[in-house]
Amino acid sequence: MDKRGDFIETYITLNKNNISLLTFILQGYEGFAIATTIDKTKAIVKLFIMNDFIDEIENLLKSLNADLKAEEVCLSPD
């Protein structure tokens, strides 16, 4: 995770069929986190998580993990 001001950035990979589901779920938690697809073929998603909601989003991802098959990945800068 990379901390920048009021939010952290983290990358996750998941089943590519679940990218839109993850985005839809996060929209329901308005203001907690924003997801952007980095690579739709490899199913890499970048999350911007507000510092105040890190625990909530981590718990949400853990609870959804069985369905989404999501895991945090570390990407080195290009």
mmCIF file of the N, C-alpha and C atoms, coordinates in Angstrom:
data_MODEL
# 
_entry.id   MODEL 
# 
loop_
_atom_site.group_PDB 
_atom_site.id 
_atom_site.type_symbol 
_atom_site.label_atom_id 
_atom_site.label_alt_id 
_atom_site.label_comp_id 
_atom_site.label_asym_id 
_atom_site.label_entity_id 
_atom_site.label_seq_id 
_atom_site.pdbx_PDB_ins_code 
_atom_site.Cartn_x 
_atom_site.Cartn_y 
_atom_site.Cartn_z 
_atom_site.occupancy 
_atom_site.B_iso_or_equiv 
_atom_site.pdbx_formal_charge 
_atom_site.auth_seq_id 
_atom_site.auth_comp_id 
_atom_site.auth_asym_id 
_atom_site.auth_atom_id 
_atom_site.pdbx_PDB_model_num 
ATOM 1   N N  . MET A 1 1  ? 0.839   -1.185  0.000   1.00 0.00 ? 1  MET A N  1 
ATOM 2   C CA . MET A 1 1  ? 0.000   0.000   0.000   1.00 0.00 ? 1  MET A CA 1 
ATOM 3   C C  . MET A 1 1  ? 0.880   1.242   0.000   1.00 0.00 ? 1  MET A C  1 
ATOM 4   N N  . ASP A 1 2  ? 0.420   2.230   -0.718  1.00 0.00 ? 2  ASP A N  1 
ATOM 5   C CA . ASP A 1 2  ? 1.157   3.479   -0.837  1.00 0.00 ? 2  ASP A CA 1 
ATOM 6   C C  . ASP A 1 2  ? 0.294   4.589   -0.246  1.00 0.00 ? 2  ASP A C  1 
ATOM 7   N N  . LYS A 1 3  ? 0.794   5.251   0.824   1.00 0.00 ? 3  LYS A N  1 
ATOM 8   C CA . LYS A 1 3  ? 0.026   6.321   1.468   1.00 0.00 ? 3  LYS A CA 1 
ATOM 9   C C  . LYS A 1 3  ? 0.326   7.653   0.806   1.00 0.00 ? 3  LYS A C  1 
ATOM 10  N N  . ARG A 1 4  ? -0.714  8.376   0.446   1.00 0.00 ? 4  ARG A N  1 
ATOM 11  C CA . ARG A 1 4  ? -0.576  9.696   -0.165  1.00 0.00 ? 4  ARG A CA 1 
ATOM 12  C C  . ARG A 1 4  ? -1.656  10.605  0.405   1.00 0.00 ? 4  ARG A C  1 
ATOM 13  N N  . GLY A 1 5  ? -1.281  11.410  1.386   1.00 0.00 ? 5  GLY A N  1 
ATOM 14  C CA . GLY A 1 5  ? -2.231  12.371  1.927   1.00 0.00 ? 5  GLY A CA 1 
ATOM 15  C C  . GLY A 1 5  ? -3.401  11.730  2.622   1.00 0.00 ? 5  GLY A C  1 
ATOM 16  N N  . ASP A 1 6  ? -4.598  11.978  2.102   1.00 0.00 ? 6  ASP A N  1 
ATOM 17  C CA . ASP A 1 6  ? -5.828  11.521  2.738   1.00 0.00 ? 6  ASP A CA 1 
ATOM 18  C C  . ASP A 1 6  ? -6.267  10.137  2.288   1.00 0.00 ? 6  ASP A C  1 
ATOM 19  N N  . PHE A 1 7  ? -5.503  9.492   1.444   1.00 0.00 ? 7  PHE A N  1 
ATOM 20  C CA . PHE A 1 7  ? -5.892  8.176   0.961   1.00 0.00 ? 7  PHE A CA 1 
ATOM 21  C C  . PHE A 1 7  ? -4.656  7.305   0.737   1.00 0.00 ? 7  PHE A C  1 
ATOM 22  N N  . ILE A 1 8  ? -4.900  6.003   0.609   1.00 0.00 ? 8  ILE A N  1 
ATOM 23  C CA . ILE A 1 8  ? -3.837  5.077   0.235   1.00 0.00 ? 8  ILE A CA 1 
ATOM 24  C C  . ILE A 1 8  ? -4.167  4.511   -1.135  1.00 0.00 ? 8  ILE A C  1 
ATOM 25  N N  . GLU A 1 9  ? -3.140  4.089   -1.823  1.00 0.00 ? 9  GLU A N  1 
ATOM 26  C CA . GLU A 1 9  ? -3.307  3.415   -3.102  1.00 0.00 ? 9  GLU A CA 1 
ATOM 27  C C  . GLU A 1 9  ? -2.864  1.971   -2.918  1.00 0.00 ? 9  GLU A C  1 
ATOM 28  N N  . THR A 1 10 ? -3.648  1.056   -3.443  1.00 0.00 ? 10 THR A N  1 
ATOM 29  C CA . THR A 1 10 ? -3.269  -0.345  -3.416  1.00 0.00 ? 10 THR A CA 1 
ATOM 30  C C  . THR A 1 10 ? -3.769  -0.990  -4.698  1.00 0.00 ? 10 THR A C  1 
ATOM 31  N N  . TYR A 1 11 ? -3.110  -2.045  -5.082  1.00 0.00 ? 11 TYR A N  1 
ATOM 32  C CA . TYR A 1 11 ? -3.485  -2.772  -6.288  1.00 0.00 ? 11 TYR A CA 1 
ATOM 33  C C  . TYR A 1 11 ? -3.974  -4.150  -5.891  1.00 0.00 ? 11 TYR A C  1 
ATOM 34  N N  . ILE A 1 12 ? -5.029  -4.592  -6.542  1.00 0.00 ? 12 ILE A N  1 
ATOM 35  C CA . ILE A 1 12 ? -5.511  -5.948  -6.318  1.00 0.00 ? 12 ILE A CA 1 
ATOM 36  C C  . ILE A 1 12 ? -5.708  -6.612  -7.674  1.00 0.00 ? 12 ILE A C  1 
ATOM 37  N N  . THR A 1 13 ? -5.668  -7.911  -7.654  1.00 0.00 ? 13 THR A N  1 
ATOM 38  C CA . THR A 1 13 ? -6.008  -8.691  -8.827  1.00 0.00 ? 13 THR A CA 1 
ATOM 39  C C  . THR A 1 13 ? -7.164  -9.600  -8.433  1.00 0.00 ? 13 THR A C  1 
ATOM 40  N N  . LEU A 1 14 ? -8.033  -9.854  -9.378  1.00 0.00 ? 14 LEU A N  1 
ATOM 41  C CA . LEU A 1 14 ? -9.203  -10.660 -9.113  1.00 0.00 ? 14 LEU A CA 1 
ATOM 42  C C  . LEU A 1 14 ? -9.646  -11.314 -10.402 1.00 0.00 ? 14 LEU A C  1 
ATOM 43  N N  . ASN A 1 15 ? -10.644 -12.152 -10.321 1.00 0.00 ? 15 ASN A N  1 
ATOM 44  C CA . ASN A 1 15 ? -11.225 -12.755 -11.511 1.00 0.00 ? 15 ASN A CA 1 
ATOM 45  C C  . ASN A 1 15 ? -11.741 -11.628 -12.398 1.00 0.00 ? 15 ASN A C  1 
ATOM 46  N N  . LYS A 1 16 ? -11.318 -11.600 -13.669 1.00 0.00 ? 16 LYS A N  1 
ATOM 47  C CA . LYS A 1 16 ? -11.673 -10.468 -14.525 1.00 0.00 ? 16 LYS A CA 1 
ATOM 48  C C  . LYS A 1 16 ? -13.177 -10.305 -14.720 1.00 0.00 ? 16 LYS A C  1 
ATOM 49  N N  . ASN A 1 17 ? -13.939 -11.354 -14.519 1.00 0.00 ? 17 ASN A N  1 
ATOM 50  C CA . ASN A 1 17 ? -15.398 -11.255 -14.619 1.00 0.00 ? 17 ASN A CA 1 
ATOM 51  C C  . ASN A 1 17 ? -16.009 -10.505 -13.440 1.00 0.00 ? 17 ASN A C  1 
ATOM 52  N N  . ASN A 1 18 ? -15.201 -10.247 -12.399 1.00 0.00 ? 18 ASN A N  1 
ATOM 53  C CA . ASN A 1 18 ? -15.718 -9.603  -11.190 1.00 0.00 ? 18 ASN A CA 1 
ATOM 54  C C  . ASN A 1 18 ? -15.314 -8.143  -11.037 1.00 0.00 ? 18 ASN A C  1 
ATOM 55  N N  . ILE A 1 19 ? -14.627 -7.590  -12.024 1.00 0.00 ? 19 ILE A N  1 
ATOM 56  C CA . ILE A 1 19 ? -14.203 -6.189  -11.925 1.00 0.00 ? 19 ILE A CA 1 
ATOM 57  C C  . ILE A 1 19 ? -15.409 -5.265  -11.798 1.00 0.00 ? 19 ILE A C  1 
ATOM 58  N N  . SER A 1 20 ? -16.403 -5.450  -12.651 1.00 0.00 ? 20 SER A N  1 
ATOM 59  C CA . SER A 1 20 ? -17.582 -4.567  -12.589 1.00 0.00 ? 20 SER A CA 1 
ATOM 60  C C  . SER A 1 20 ? -18.354 -4.771  -11.290 1.00 0.00 ? 20 SER A C  1 
ATOM 61  N N  . LEU A 1 21 ? -18.397 -5.994  -10.783 1.00 0.00 ? 21 LEU A N  1 
ATOM 62  C CA . LEU A 1 21 ? -19.076 -6.250  -9.510  1.00 0.00 ? 21 LEU A CA 1 
ATOM 63  C C  . LEU A 1 21 ? -18.376 -5.511  -8.373  1.00 0.00 ? 21 LEU A C  1 
ATOM 64  N N  . LEU A 1 22 ? -17.050 -5.581  -8.337  1.00 0.00 ? 22 LEU A N  1 
ATOM 65  C CA . LEU A 1 22 ? -16.303 -4.862  -7.307  1.00 0.00 ? 22 LEU A CA 1 
ATOM 66  C C  . LEU A 1 22 ? -16.567 -3.363  -7.399  1.00 0.00 ? 22 LEU A C  1 
ATOM 67  N N  . THR A 1 23 ? -16.519 -2.819  -8.605  1.00 0.00 ? 23 THR A N  1 
ATOM 68  C CA . THR A 1 23 ? -16.775 -1.387  -8.798  1.00 0.00 ? 23 THR A CA 1 
ATOM 69  C C  . THR A 1 23 ? -18.177 -1.023  -8.325  1.00 0.00 ? 23 THR A C  1 
ATOM 70  N N  . PHE A 1 24 ? -19.150 -1.836  -8.664  1.00 0.00 ? 24 PHE A N  1 
ATOM 71  C CA . PHE A 1 24 ? -20.535 -1.589  -8.253  1.00 0.00 ? 24 PHE A CA 1 
ATOM 72  C C  . PHE A 1 24 ? -20.670 -1.608  -6.729  1.00 0.00 ? 24 PHE A C  1 
ATOM 73  N N  . ILE A 1 25 ? -20.046 -2.579  -6.085  1.00 0.00 ? 25 ILE A N  1 
ATOM 74  C CA . ILE A 1 25 ? -20.118 -2.676  -4.618  1.00 0.00 ? 25 ILE A CA 1 
ATOM 75  C C  . ILE A 1 25 ? -19.468 -1.460  -3.972  1.00 0.00 ? 25 ILE A C  1 
ATOM 76  N N  . LEU A 1 26 ? -18.297 -1.056  -4.468  1.00 0.00 ? 26 LEU A N  1 
ATOM 77  C CA . LEU A 1 26 ? -17.613 0.102   -3.895  1.00 0.00 ? 26 LEU A CA 1 
ATOM 78  C C  . LEU A 1 26 ? -18.410 1.391   -4.086  1.00 0.00 ? 26 LEU A C  1 
ATOM 79  N N  . GLN A 1 27 ? -19.167 1.491   -5.172  1.00 0.00 ? 27 GLN A N  1 
ATOM 80  C CA . GLN A 1 27 ? -20.010 2.668   -5.381  1.00 0.00 ? 27 GLN A CA 1 
ATOM 81  C C  . GLN A 1 27 ? -21.072 2.775   -4.289  1.00 0.00 ? 27 GLN A C  1 
ATOM 82  N N  . GLY A 1 28 ? -21.489 1.640   -3.759  1.00 0.00 ? 28 GLY A N  1 
ATOM 83  C CA . GLY A 1 28 ? -22.450 1.629   -2.663  1.00 0.00 ? 28 GLY A CA 1 
ATOM 84  C C  . GLY A 1 28 ? -21.870 2.186   -1.372  1.00 0.00 ? 28 GLY A C  1 
ATOM 85  N N  . TYR A 1 29 ? -20.555 2.161   -1.267  1.00 0.00 ? 29 TYR A N  1 
ATOM 86  C CA . TYR A 1 29 ? -19.851 2.731   -0.118  1.00 0.00 ? 29 TYR A CA 1 
ATOM 87  C C  . TYR A 1 29 ? -19.289 4.083   -0.518  1.00 0.00 ? 29 TYR A C  1 
ATOM 88  N N  . GLU A 1 30 ? -20.145 4.934   -0.985  1.00 0.00 ? 30 GLU A N  1 
ATOM 89  C CA . GLU A 1 30 ? -19.776 6.230   -1.553  1.00 0.00 ? 30 GLU A CA 1 
ATOM 90  C C  . GLU A 1 30 ? -18.780 6.990   -0.678  1.00 0.00 ? 30 GLU A C  1 
ATOM 91  N N  . GLY A 1 31 ? -17.650 7.323   -1.275  1.00 0.00 ? 31 GLY A N  1 
ATOM 92  C CA . GLY A 1 31 ? -16.644 8.096   -0.566  1.00 0.00 ? 31 GLY A CA 1 
ATOM 93  C C  . GLY A 1 31 ? -15.620 7.268   0.191   1.00 0.00 ? 31 GLY A C  1 
ATOM 94  N N  . PHE A 1 32 ? -15.845 5.966   0.313   1.00 0.00 ? 32 PHE A N  1 
ATOM 95  C CA . PHE A 1 32 ? -14.898 5.113   1.034   1.00 0.00 ? 32 PHE A CA 1 
ATOM 96  C C  . PHE A 1 32 ? -13.692 4.796   0.166   1.00 0.00 ? 32 PHE A C  1 
ATOM 97  N N  . ALA A 1 33 ? -13.946 4.445   -1.103  1.00 0.00 ? 33 ALA A N  1 
ATOM 98  C CA . ALA A 1 33 ? -12.866 4.030   -1.997  1.00 0.00 ? 33 ALA A CA 1 
ATOM 99  C C  . ALA A 1 33 ? -13.299 4.205   -3.445  1.00 0.00 ? 33 ALA A C  1 
ATOM 100 N N  . ILE A 1 34 ? -12.307 4.337   -4.308  1.00 0.00 ? 34 ILE A N  1 
ATOM 101 C CA . ILE A 1 34 ? -12.534 4.432   -5.743  1.00 0.00 ? 34 ILE A CA 1 
ATOM 102 C C  . ILE A 1 34 ? -11.692 3.354   -6.408  1.00 0.00 ? 34 ILE A C  1 
ATOM 103 N N  . ALA A 1 35 ? -12.277 2.672   -7.365  1.00 0.00 ? 35 ALA A N  1 
ATOM 104 C CA . ALA A 1 35 ? -11.562 1.635   -8.105  1.00 0.00 ? 35 ALA A CA 1 
ATOM 105 C C  . ALA A 1 35 ? -11.381 2.074   -9.544  1.00 0.00 ? 35 ALA A C  1 
ATOM 106 N N  . THR A 1 36 ? -10.207 1.807   -10.079 1.00 0.00 ? 36 THR A N  1 
ATOM 107 C CA . THR A 1 36 ? -9.950  2.051   -11.491 1.00 0.00 ? 36 THR A CA 1 
ATOM 108 C C  . THR A 1 36 ? -9.202  0.846   -12.052 1.00 0.00 ? 36 THR A C  1 
ATOM 109 N N  . THR A 1 37 ? -9.614  0.399   -13.216 1.00 0.00 ? 37 THR A N  1 
ATOM 110 C CA . THR A 1 37 ? -8.999  -0.764  -13.835 1.00 0.00 ? 37 THR A CA 1 
ATOM 111 C C  . THR A 1 37 ? -7.685  -0.358  -14.484 1.00 0.00 ? 37 THR A C  1 
ATOM 112 N N  . ILE A 1 38 ? -6.623  -1.030  -14.098 1.00 0.00 ? 38 ILE A N  1 
ATOM 113 C CA . ILE A 1 38 ? -5.296  -0.771  -14.648 1.00 0.00 ? 38 ILE A CA 1 
ATOM 114 C C  . ILE A 1 38 ? -5.053  -1.661  -15.867 1.00 0.00 ? 38 ILE A C  1 
ATOM 115 N N  . ASP A 1 39 ? -5.423  -2.926  -15.753 1.00 0.00 ? 39 ASP A N  1 
ATOM 116 C CA . ASP A 1 39 ? -5.238  -3.880  -16.848 1.00 0.00 ? 39 ASP A CA 1 
ATOM 117 C C  . ASP A 1 39 ? -6.404  -4.853  -16.836 1.00 0.00 ? 39 ASP A C  1 
ATOM 118 N N  . LYS A 1 40 ? -7.314  -4.708  -17.801 1.00 0.00 ? 40 LYS A N  1 
ATOM 119 C CA . LYS A 1 40 ? -8.506  -5.560  -17.794 1.00 0.00 ? 40 LYS A CA 1 
ATOM 120 C C  . LYS A 1 40 ? -8.193  -7.000  -18.196 1.00 0.00 ? 40 LYS A C  1 
ATOM 121 N N  . THR A 1 41 ? -7.122  -7.211  -18.958 1.00 0.00 ? 41 THR A N  1 
ATOM 122 C CA . THR A 1 41 ? -6.745  -8.569  -19.342 1.00 0.00 ? 41 THR A CA 1 
ATOM 123 C C  . THR A 1 41 ? -6.197  -9.348  -18.153 1.00 0.00 ? 41 THR A C  1 
ATOM 124 N N  . LYS A 1 42 ? -5.338  -8.691  -17.364 1.00 0.00 ? 42 LYS A N  1 
ATOM 125 C CA . LYS A 1 42 ? -4.760  -9.324  -16.175 1.00 0.00 ? 42 LYS A CA 1 
ATOM 126 C C  . LYS A 1 42 ? -5.620  -9.113  -14.943 1.00 0.00 ? 42 LYS A C  1 
ATOM 127 N N  . ALA A 1 43 ? -6.699  -8.339  -15.087 1.00 0.00 ? 43 ALA A N  1 
ATOM 128 C CA . ALA A 1 43 ? -7.642  -8.053  -14.001 1.00 0.00 ? 43 ALA A CA 1 
ATOM 129 C C  . ALA A 1 43 ? -6.957  -7.387  -12.808 1.00 0.00 ? 43 ALA A C  1 
ATOM 130 N N  . ILE A 1 44 ? -6.190  -6.336  -13.104 1.00 0.00 ? 44 ILE A N  1 
ATOM 131 C CA . ILE A 1 44 ? -5.529  -5.561  -12.057 1.00 0.00 ? 44 ILE A CA 1 
ATOM 132 C C  . ILE A 1 44 ? -6.306  -4.274  -11.849 1.00 0.00 ? 44 ILE A C  1 
ATOM 133 N N  . VAL A 1 45 ? -6.678  -4.034  -10.610 1.00 0.00 ? 45 VAL A N  1 
ATOM 134 C CA . VAL A 1 45 ? -7.477  -2.871  -10.236 1.00 0.00 ? 45 VAL A CA 1 
ATOM 135 C C  . VAL A 1 45 ? -6.705  -2.061  -9.203  1.00 0.00 ? 45 VAL A C  1 
ATOM 136 N N  . LYS A 1 46 ? -6.688  -0.756  -9.386  1.00 0.00 ? 46 LYS A N  1 
ATOM 137 C CA . LYS A 1 46 ? -6.070  0.143   -8.417  1.00 0.00 ? 46 LYS A CA 1 
ATOM 138 C C  . LYS A 1 46 ? -7.172  0.714   -7.540  1.00 0.00 ? 46 LYS A C  1 
ATOM 139 N N  . LEU A 1 47 ? -6.974  0.622   -6.241  1.00 0.00 ? 47 LEU A N  1 
ATOM 140 C CA . LEU A 1 47 ? -7.938  1.168   -5.289  1.00 0.00 ? 47 LEU A CA 1 
ATOM 141 C C  . LEU A 1 47 ? -7.350  2.397   -4.612  1.00 0.00 ? 47 LEU A C  1 
ATOM 142 N N  . PHE A 1 48 ? -8.129  3.447   -4.556  1.00 0.00 ? 48 PHE A N  1 
ATOM 143 C CA . PHE A 1 48 ? -7.814  4.635   -3.767  1.00 0.00 ? 48 PHE A CA 1 
ATOM 144 C C  . PHE A 1 48 ? -8.736  4.567   -2.561  1.00 0.00 ? 48 PHE A C  1 
ATOM 145 N N  . ILE A 1 49 ? -8.181  4.306   -1.384  1.00 0.00 ? 49 ILE A N  1 
ATOM 146 C CA . ILE A 1 49 ? -8.982  4.109   -0.176  1.00 0.00 ? 49 ILE A CA 1 
ATOM 147 C C  . ILE A 1 49 ? -8.743  5.277   0.768   1.00 0.00 ? 49 ILE A C  1 
ATOM 148 N N  . MET A 1 50 ? -9.815  5.937   1.162   1.00 0.00 ? 50 MET A N  1 
ATOM 149 C CA . MET A 1 50 ? -9.707  7.050   2.108   1.00 0.00 ? 50 MET A CA 1 
ATOM 150 C C  . MET A 1 50 ? -9.184  6.518   3.440   1.00 0.00 ? 50 MET A C  1 
ATOM 151 N N  . ASN A 1 51 ? -8.233  7.248   4.037   1.00 0.00 ? 51 ASN A N  1 
ATOM 152 C CA . ASN A 1 51 ? -7.598  6.804   5.285   1.00 0.00 ? 51 ASN A CA 1 
ATOM 153 C C  . ASN A 1 51 ? -8.599  6.462   6.378   1.00 0.00 ? 51 ASN A C  1 
ATOM 154 N N  . ASP A 1 52 ? -9.683  7.203   6.459   1.00 0.00 ? 52 ASP A N  1 
ATOM 155 C CA . ASP A 1 52 ? -10.680 6.967   7.512   1.00 0.00 ? 52 ASP A CA 1 
ATOM 156 C C  . ASP A 1 52 ? -11.420 5.647   7.339   1.00 0.00 ? 52 ASP A C  1 
ATOM 157 N N  . PHE A 1 53 ? -11.323 5.038   6.159   1.00 0.00 ? 53 PHE A N  1 
ATOM 158 C CA . PHE A 1 53 ? -12.122 3.842   5.865   1.00 0.00 ? 53 PHE A CA 1 
ATOM 159 C C  . PHE A 1 53 ? -11.274 2.630   5.476   1.00 0.00 ? 53 PHE A C  1 
ATOM 160 N N  . ILE A 1 54 ? -9.989  2.669   5.785   1.00 0.00 ? 54 ILE A N  1 
ATOM 161 C CA . ILE A 1 54 ? -9.107  1.554   5.420   1.00 0.00 ? 54 ILE A CA 1 
ATOM 162 C C  . ILE A 1 54 ? -9.599  0.246   6.036   1.00 0.00 ? 54 ILE A C  1 
ATOM 163 N N  . ASP A 1 55 ? -9.897  0.264   7.314   1.00 0.00 ? 55 ASP A N  1 
ATOM 164 C CA . ASP A 1 55 ? -10.346 -0.964  7.991   1.00 0.00 ? 55 ASP A CA 1 
ATOM 165 C C  . ASP A 1 55 ? -11.635 -1.492  7.381   1.00 0.00 ? 55 ASP A C  1 
ATOM 166 N N  . GLU A 1 56 ? -12.575 -0.607  7.093   1.00 0.00 ? 56 GLU A N  1 
ATOM 167 C CA . GLU A 1 56 ? -13.859 -1.032  6.524   1.00 0.00 ? 56 GLU A CA 1 
ATOM 168 C C  . GLU A 1 56 ? -13.674 -1.676  5.150   1.00 0.00 ? 56 GLU A C  1 
ATOM 169 N N  . ILE A 1 57 ? -12.832 -1.069  4.316   1.00 0.00 ? 57 ILE A N  1 
ATOM 170 C CA . ILE A 1 57 ? -12.618 -1.618  2.975   1.00 0.00 ? 57 ILE A CA 1 
ATOM 171 C C  . ILE A 1 57 ? -11.839 -2.927  3.051   1.00 0.00 ? 57 ILE A C  1 
ATOM 172 N N  . GLU A 1 58 ? -10.842 -3.004  3.928   1.00 0.00 ? 58 GLU A N  1 
ATOM 173 C CA . GLU A 1 58 ? -10.117 -4.266  4.097   1.00 0.00 ? 58 GLU A CA 1 
ATOM 174 C C  . GLU A 1 58 ? -11.059 -5.379  4.550   1.00 0.00 ? 58 GLU A C  1 
ATOM 175 N N  . ASN A 1 59 ? -11.939 -5.072  5.496   1.00 0.00 ? 59 ASN A N  1 
ATOM 176 C CA . ASN A 1 59 ? -12.909 -6.068  5.958   1.00 0.00 ? 59 ASN A CA 1 
ATOM 177 C C  . ASN A 1 59 ? -13.887 -6.446  4.853   1.00 0.00 ? 59 ASN A C  1 
ATOM 178 N N  . LEU A 1 60 ? -14.308 -5.460  4.062   1.00 0.00 ? 60 LEU A N  1 
ATOM 179 C CA . LEU A 1 60 ? -15.212 -5.739  2.946   1.00 0.00 ? 60 LEU A CA 1 
ATOM 180 C C  . LEU A 1 60 ? -14.541 -6.666  1.939   1.00 0.00 ? 60 LEU A C  1 
ATOM 181 N N  . LEU A 1 61 ? -13.294 -6.369  1.583   1.00 0.00 ? 61 LEU A N  1 
ATOM 182 C CA . LEU A 1 61 ? -12.582 -7.210  0.619   1.00 0.00 ? 61 LEU A CA 1 
ATOM 183 C C  . LEU A 1 61 ? -12.371 -8.623  1.163   1.00 0.00 ? 61 LEU A C  1 
ATOM 184 N N  . LYS A 1 62 ? -12.080 -8.739  2.449   1.00 0.00 ? 62 LYS A N  1 
ATOM 185 C CA . LYS A 1 62 ? -11.928 -10.066 3.050   1.00 0.00 ? 62 LYS A CA 1 
ATOM 186 C C  . LYS A 1 62 ? -13.237 -10.848 2.980   1.00 0.00 ? 62 LYS A C  1 
ATOM 187 N N  . SER A 1 63 ? -14.346 -10.179 3.261   1.00 0.00 ? 63 SER A N  1 
ATOM 188 C CA . SER A 1 63 ? -15.636 -10.871 3.245   1.00 0.00 ? 63 SER A CA 1 
ATOM 189 C C  . SER A 1 63 ? -16.064 -11.252 1.828   1.00 0.00 ? 63 SER A C  1 
ATOM 190 N N  . LEU A 1 64 ? -15.621 -10.494 0.837   1.00 0.00 ? 64 LEU A N  1 
ATOM 191 C CA . LEU A 1 64 ? -15.974 -10.782 -0.556  1.00 0.00 ? 64 LEU A CA 1 
ATOM 192 C C  . LEU A 1 64 ? -14.964 -11.698 -1.239  1.00 0.00 ? 64 LEU A C  1 
ATOM 193 N N  . ASN A 1 65 ? -13.858 -11.966 -0.578  1.00 0.00 ? 65 ASN A N  1 
ATOM 194 C CA . ASN A 1 65 ? -12.762 -12.687 -1.215  1.00 0.00 ? 65 ASN A CA 1 
ATOM 195 C C  . ASN A 1 65 ? -13.170 -14.040 -1.789  1.00 0.00 ? 65 ASN A C  1 
ATOM 196 N N  . ALA A 1 66 ? -14.018 -14.777 -1.112  1.00 0.00 ? 66 ALA A N  1 
ATOM 197 C CA . ALA A 1 66 ? -14.428 -16.090 -1.605  1.00 0.00 ? 66 ALA A CA 1 
ATOM 198 C C  . ALA A 1 66 ? -15.120 -15.980 -2.964  1.00 0.00 ? 66 ALA A C  1 
ATOM 199 N N  . ASP A 1 67 ? -15.871 -14.903 -3.155  1.00 0.00 ? 67 ASP A N  1 
ATOM 200 C CA . ASP A 1 67 ? -16.586 -14.712 -4.413  1.00 0.00 ? 67 ASP A CA 1 
ATOM 201 C C  . ASP A 1 67 ? -15.739 -14.013 -5.472  1.00 0.00 ? 67 ASP A C  1 
ATOM 202 N N  . LEU A 1 68 ? -14.981 -13.000 -5.059  1.00 0.00 ? 68 LEU A N  1 
ATOM 203 C CA . LEU A 1 68 ? -14.223 -12.196 -6.019  1.00 0.00 ? 68 LEU A CA 1 
ATOM 204 C C  . LEU A 1 68 ? -12.856 -12.777 -6.349  1.00 0.00 ? 68 LEU A C  1 
ATOM 205 N N  . LYS A 1 69 ? -12.325 -13.630 -5.478  1.00 0.00 ? 69 LYS A N  1 
ATOM 206 C CA . LYS A 1 69 ? -10.973 -14.162 -5.641  1.00 0.00 ? 69 LYS A CA 1 
ATOM 207 C C  . LYS A 1 69 ? -9.956  -13.020 -5.754  1.00 0.00 ? 69 LYS A C  1 
ATOM 208 N N  . ALA A 1 70 ? -10.094 -12.036 -4.877  1.00 0.00 ? 70 ALA A N  1 
ATOM 209 C CA . ALA A 1 70 ? -9.237  -10.838 -4.908  1.00 0.00 ? 70 ALA A CA 1 
ATOM 210 C C  . ALA A 1 70 ? -8.037  -11.032 -3.994  1.00 0.00 ? 70 ALA A C  1 
ATOM 211 N N  . GLU A 1 71 ? -6.910  -10.506 -4.444  1.00 0.00 ? 71 GLU A N  1 
ATOM 212 C CA . GLU A 1 71 ? -5.723  -10.495 -3.599  1.00 0.00 ? 71 GLU A CA 1 
ATOM 213 C C  . GLU A 1 71 ? -4.896  -9.261  -3.919  1.00 0.00 ? 71 GLU A C  1 
ATOM 214 N N  . GLU A 1 72 ? -4.230  -8.755  -2.906  1.00 0.00 ? 72 GLU A N  1 
ATOM 215 C CA . GLU A 1 72 ? -3.387  -7.568  -3.089  1.00 0.00 ? 72 GLU A CA 1 
ATOM 216 C C  . GLU A 1 72 ? -2.126  -7.967  -3.838  1.00 0.00 ? 72 GLU A C  1 
ATOM 217 N N  . VAL A 1 73 ? -1.715  -7.104  -4.741  1.00 0.00 ? 73 VAL A N  1 
ATOM 218 C CA . VAL A 1 73 ? -0.481  -7.345  -5.483  1.00 0.00 ? 73 VAL A CA 1 
ATOM 219 C C  . VAL A 1 73 ? 0.429   -6.134  -5.343  1.00 0.00 ? 73 VAL A C  1 
ATOM 220 N N  . CYS A 1 74 ? 1.709   -6.364  -5.468  1.00 0.00 ? 74 CYS A N  1 
ATOM 221 C CA . CYS A 1 74 ? 2.688   -5.290  -5.418  1.00 0.00 ? 74 CYS A CA 1 
ATOM 222 C C  . CYS A 1 74 ? 3.206   -5.085  -6.830  1.00 0.00 ? 74 CYS A C  1 
ATOM 223 N N  . LEU A 1 75 ? 3.047   -3.885  -7.342  1.00 0.00 ? 75 LEU A N  1 
ATOM 224 C CA . LEU A 1 75 ? 3.522   -3.560  -8.681  1.00 0.00 ? 75 LEU A CA 1 
ATOM 225 C C  . LEU A 1 75 ? 4.689   -2.621  -8.583  1.00 0.00 ? 75 LEU A C  1 
ATOM 226 N N  . SER A 1 76 ? 5.747   -2.928  -9.285  1.00 0.00 ? 76 SER A N  1 
ATOM 227 C CA . SER A 1 76 ? 6.889   -2.015  -9.295  1.00 0.00 ? 76 SER A CA 1 
ATOM 228 C C  . SER A 1 76 ? 6.670   -0.965  -10.371 1.00 0.00 ? 76 SER A C  1 
ATOM 229 N N  . PRO A 1 77 ? 7.173   0.253   -10.140 1.00 0.00 ? 77 PRO A N  1 
ATOM 230 C CA . PRO A 1 77 ? 7.005   1.309   -11.135 1.00 0.00 ? 77 PRO A CA 1 
ATOM 231 C C  . PRO A 1 77 ? 7.663   0.915   -12.456 1.00 0.00 ? 77 PRO A C  1 
ATOM 232 N N  . ASP A 1 78 ? 7.066   1.345   -13.558 1.00 0.00 ? 78 ASP A N  1 
ATOM 233 C CA . ASP A 1 78 ? 7.619   1.033   -14.893 1.00 0.00 ? 78 ASP A CA 1 
ATOM 234 C C  . ASP A 1 78 ? 8.904   1.761   -15.128 1.00 0.00 ? 78 ASP A C  1 
# 
